[in-house]
Amino acid sequence: MSIQDLLPLYALGALDDDEAREVERALAVDPSLMAALATYERAATELAAALPGIEPSPSVRARLLASTEPRFERFVRRFSELFDVAADRARELLGLVDRPSAWEAGPEPGCWLIHFPAGPALAGADTGFVKLAPGARFAWHRHAGREHNLVLQGRADDTLLGRLGPGDEGVAEPGSEHDFVNIGHEDFVFAVWVWGVDFTVPRPQ
């Protein structure tokens, strides 16, 4: 299906994760698609309002409520601890991951970043999200200070930390060097705080 064909299904929340991410990537680079999506979303809202109300069974109601839970809800508590923020603020920040306009280009092709302010305990640190496209490699770099990351989505092979997947945490000590590559079929996304990074060091041969 083309992106145009997927837009009405995206507005209805009827796409699987891979298709939804494909639409979101297209939305991030083509503003005209946002206007088309807004039209479909209005139509979906009007259609829902015109339908008669139906009381779901208890089991269906439970499934519906579970489906409305933010997709990174299971990471909220740990994210709050790592970034010294309250739970509500953690949910707000995690929600940025699914907002295409929040991302900016990173140091390499196929890499994007979101910077956000963390709590007082991390004053002066670089804090944010990193997203890496399937098959892309994050540039070799050296840590001036300690780094701690929390993987939210996807899988990667890291030359320092090994194989990483959702829920894994990686710690890199000052002076350590590494890079990593996305080995999965979806974007590799993680939250990170770090005290300085040097991308000018050459990768060992």
C-alpha positions in Angstrom: 0.0 0.0 0.0 1.1 3.6 -0.6 1.3 6.1 2.2 -1.8 7.8 0.8 -3.7 4.5 1.2 -2.4 4.0 4.7 -3.4 7.5 6.0 -7.1 6.7 6.5 -6.2 3.5 8.4 -3.7 5.4 10.5 -6.4 7.9 11.4 -8.5 5.0 12.6 -5.7 3.4 14.5 -6.0 0.3 12.4 -2.3 -0.1 11.4 0.2 -2.4 12.9 3.3 -0.9 14.5 5.5 -1.2 11.4 2.9 0.4 9.1 2.3 3.2 11.7 6.0 3.9 11.9 6.2 4.0 8.1 3.4 6.6 8.0 5.1 8.6 10.8 8.4 8.8 8.9 6.6 10.0 5.8 4.7 12.6 7.8 8.0 13.9 9.2 9.3 14.8 5.8 6.1 15.8 3.9 3.9 18.5 5.4 1.2 18.0 2.8 0.5 14.6 4.3 -0.3 16.2 7.6 -3.1 18.2 6.0 -4.5 15.0 4.5 -4.2 13.2 7.8 -6.1 16.0 9.6 -9.0 15.5 7.1 -9.2 11.8 7.7 -9.0 12.3 11.5 -11.9 14.8 11.3 -13.9 12.3 9.3 -13.2 9.5 11.8 -14.3 11.7 14.7 -17.5 12.7 12.9 -18.2 9.0 12.0 -17.7 7.9 15.6 -20.0 10.6 16.9 -22.8 9.5 14.5 -22.7 5.9 15.6 -25.1 4.7 18.3 -23.5 4.0 21.7 -22.9 0.3 22.4 -22.0 -1.0 25.9 -19.1 -3.5 25.5 -18.9 -6.7 27.5 -16.6 -6.7 30.5 -13.9 -8.6 28.7 -14.0 -6.4 25.6 -14.0 -3.3 27.9 -10.9 -4.5 29.7 -9.1 -5.1 26.4 -10.1 -1.7 25.1 -8.8 0.0 28.3 -5.5 -2.0 28.0 -5.1 -0.9 24.4 -5.3 2.8 25.4 -2.4 2.5 27.8 0.6 4.5 26.5 3.0 2.0 24.8 5.9 2.9 27.0 4.0 2.8 30.2 6.1 -0.2 31.5 9.2 2.1 31.4 7.7 5.0 33.3 9.0 4.0 36.8 12.5 3.3 35.7 12.6 6.3 33.4 11.5 8.5 36.4 14.4 7.1 38.5 17.0 7.5 35.8 16.1 11.0 34.7 15.0 12.4 38.1 11.5 13.4 37.0 8.0 12.7 38.3 5.9 9.9 36.7 3.6 12.3 34.9 6.6 14.1 33.4 8.2 10.8 32.5 5.0 9.9 30.5 5.0 13.3 28.8 8.6 12.9 27.8 8.2 9.3 26.6 5.3 10.5 24.5 7.7 12.5 22.4 9.1 9.3 20.9 5.9 9.0 18.8 5.9 12.6 17.7 7.7 12.9 14.3 8.2 16.7 14.7 10.1 16.2 17.9 13.1 14.5 16.2 16.1 16.3 14.7 18.9 14.9 12.6 21.7 13.1 14.4 25.4 12.8 13.7 25.0 10.1 11.0 22.5 9.3 8.3 19.6 7.2 9.7 20.0 8.7 13.1 17.7 11.2 14.9 17.8 12.9 18.4 15.4 14.4 20.8 16.9 16.6 23.6 15.0 17.2 26.8 15.7 18.6 30.2 16.0 16.1 33.0 15.7 16.6 36.8 18.1 18.5 39.1 20.3 15.4 39.7 21.3 15.5 36.0 22.0 19.2 35.7 24.7 19.7 33.1 24.3 16.3 31.5 23.2 15.7 27.9 19.8 14.0 28.2 17.5 12.8 25.5 16.3 10.0 23.1 18.2 8.5 20.2 16.6 6.7 17.2 18.5 4.6 14.7 17.0 3.3 11.5 17.2 -0.5 10.7 20.7 -1.3 9.5 22.1 2.1 10.5 25.2 2.5 12.6 25.7 5.1 15.3 29.1 6.8 15.0 32.1 5.7 16.9 32.7 8.0 20.0 34.5 8.3 23.3 32.8 9.2 26.6 34.2 12.1 28.5 31.9 11.1 31.4 29.6 8.3 32.4 26.7 7.3 30.2 23.5 5.4 31.1 20.9 4.3 28.6 17.5 2.6 28.7 16.4 0.8 25.5 12.7 1.4 24.6 12.3 -0.3 21.2 14.2 -2.4 18.8 17.5 -4.3 19.0 21.2 -3.4 18.4 24.7 -4.9 18.6 27.0 -2.6 20.6 30.8 -3.0 20.5 31.0 -2.2 24.2 27.7 -3.3 25.7 26.8 -6.3 23.5 23.3 -7.2 22.3 20.6 -4.7 23.5 16.8 -5.0 23.4 13.8 -3.4 25.1 14.2 -2.9 28.8 18.0 -3.4 28.7 20.2 -0.8 30.3 23.7 0.0 29.3 26.4 1.8 31.3 29.6 3.2 29.7 32.3 4.5 31.9 34.4 7.7 31.3 37.1 7.1 28.6 35.2 4.2 27.0 34.7 4.1 23.3 32.1 2.3 21.1 29.6 2.3 18.3 26.5 0.3 17.7 24.3 -0.9 14.8 20.6 -1.5 14.5 20.1 -5.3 13.8 16.3 -5.3 13.8 13.5 -4.5 11.4 12.3 -1.5 13.3 13.8 1.7 14.7 16.2 1.2 17.6 15.2 3.8 20.3 16.7 4.5 23.7 16.7 7.2 26.4 20.1 8.3 27.5 22.0 10.6 29.8 25.7 11.3 29.2 28.4 13.7 30.5 30.1 14.6 27.3 30.8 12.7 24.0 33.7 13.1 21.5 32.9 12.0 18.0 36.4 13.0 16.6 38.2 9.9 17.9 39.0 7.4 15.1 37.4 4.0 15.0 40.1 1.3 15.7 41.0 -0.7 12.6 
